[in-house]
Amino acid sequence: MLSFKGTFIFLLIGLMLFVNASHAQTLLIKSIDSIITSQIKNEKIPGAVIQIKKDGQVVYRQAYGYAQKFNYAHKPLAVPDKMTTGTLFDIASLTKVVGTTTSIMLLVDRGLVKVDDPVSKYVKAFADGPKAQITIRHLLTHTAGLYEWYPLYYRAKNKQEAFKLIGELPLAFPVGEQRKYSDLGFTILGEIIEMVSGLSLEKFEEQNVFIPLGMTNTMYNPLTKGKAFKIAATSFGNPYEKRMVYDPELGFQFKEIKPTQWNGWRKYVLKGEVNDGNAWYANGGISGAAGIFSTVDDLQKLVDMLMNKGKVGEKQFISENTINTFLMKDNFLNGLGWMMDPAQAFMRNGPEGSFGHTGFTGTSISVVPNKHLSIILLINRQQMGLMENKEYYNVNSIRAAVFKAVMQDLK
């Protein structure tokens, strides 16, 4: 047994560790508050939600600013809609990892799909020519050689037409030779999920990912669910995507696309409708590339499962082997679906094994497994509108500053 003196020293050390941890947490909160409130004060962003979790405990969870600040005419609302930690965000390309990649993980785990299967095994349009070389791994790693972006809605009115059109488009790059981030590849992964499961993408993810993980506020098309959700507004229609079609400086011109041949652009503030044009106009709001709405708490449940090597409580939701397969770096320093390159702003100079992803609307997830740490940062940057240079404000500086502060203060 410990002597009185030994017990006293033991308790003193414990108290010192607690005080040091509390001090570090206080410093971190001050740093995060300063970073985000200064951006709101300088009218760079309208609002944000952040959640930081370490060693199984939420260290900081906070909402800032407004979920909606402006109307379609870009006039300030008389009563701006305040941000809350329960606000739903259009998570944009986080859809690729939260929904699509997790679904492919499950299919791999169940032996229904192999990551090195040729895509042509499931999608016959990929059976001929150079496309016959494309595997599911290529789609997950953005190395399939597909166009980086294409306005599908100019030639497709629904998901079946969109799938068919992607199958008909020529490759833009050699298969497997370079990483070219492509929404089209993840749209096709959505088709594969439907083909293999026999369910719509929405139903498969709802039944196999969201409900089992307790992600009760994660969904596509929230306005159709018969429930009043608090939702962060995004853009005023699709001004940037329209620019992508019309402005040759952005490099997305295609000889078969005449900008004026389609004019279905939305002319209102998007709030509960997916911002991504291909997801909305050509896929009914449901795509493997974009379309999911979620909250910081729901996203944390998915992150926790990945951090725990596929376990949820005592249940193995996805095998550790599959998790390791998807979170193994390739030649381009990224995993399957998930980004792992430490040059990325949202996990800059992070330790080996760090992973995450971002979304065009301003969302991001950063995970540092060897520190049992995650950062979920949701920003509705598009509510500020386009800047004078016709771009949305780049929130990478916020992501980088937050990540740096967390890594410094939570040793």
C-alpha angles and dihedrals in degrees: 000000000000117000119236089258092049092049091050092051091047092052091045092053090048091050092049091050090049092049092048091049092048091048091050090049091050091051091049094051090050090050094048092046091051094049096049101035091050090055091050093045090051089050094241094125132013098218149329146199122215134186125183120188128184132176091355095306129105103239096183135003120173144153122214135192125336139338088206126012105162141044125226091277087056091247118142113259115247087232110023116212108251121228118243133185087249095056116127115233131200092240092196111190093008079082086075093064104024095049113011103035092044090050092051088048089056093048090049090048091052092050093244095115136024120209091229095050113123111252087231088071087073105019113046093197087073095057099092136064122347091339089071087074093059116108132187087256089059091053093048092049097042091241098116093103094239123147111281089228138353130177095243092176091069087069106016130061100184142016095271091055090044092053090047092049094051088051090054098046116100121243116264097201138022113277115262098357101102142010111250111170107235133183089194093066092056091046087059091047086057088054091050091052089053094046094050099040100038088226132104113262090249094052094044093052093043094050099037106030116016102040096041091050093046092245093151095161097050118100150119121260098010092186089069096055098086093238131104108241127183102239133184113236120232128186138352096253112305105307097152094047089049087053089052088059097042105033114076090195089076092057100231100119120132123189092228093053119081107188094221096051091086128038109170095126115150115245104199141066110288110233115156094359116099112257095216109097098210091051093047107035100033104026107036092249093301120102141142088237102048143347109092120125118199147153132242091252094052093047088051090059091058092045091050090053091053092044089052092054093255098316125129107191104312094335123097101225094176122009118258089235092059092046089052091048092054094043097051116111119243129204089283092054095251137108130228104296093336122089116234103169109123090210088075112107095230091061103017113175090355119164121272111286096032114140141175147129142227138222129218092236090064103273127135144171123202122185127186105186098184089058093040086236137139135177122197113188120180119187126174093209096159092069088077090062128225118321124232090274089058092247131112116249109275108237094190090103089058092047092049094047093049093048092048092049092050093048091049099046102036102056 
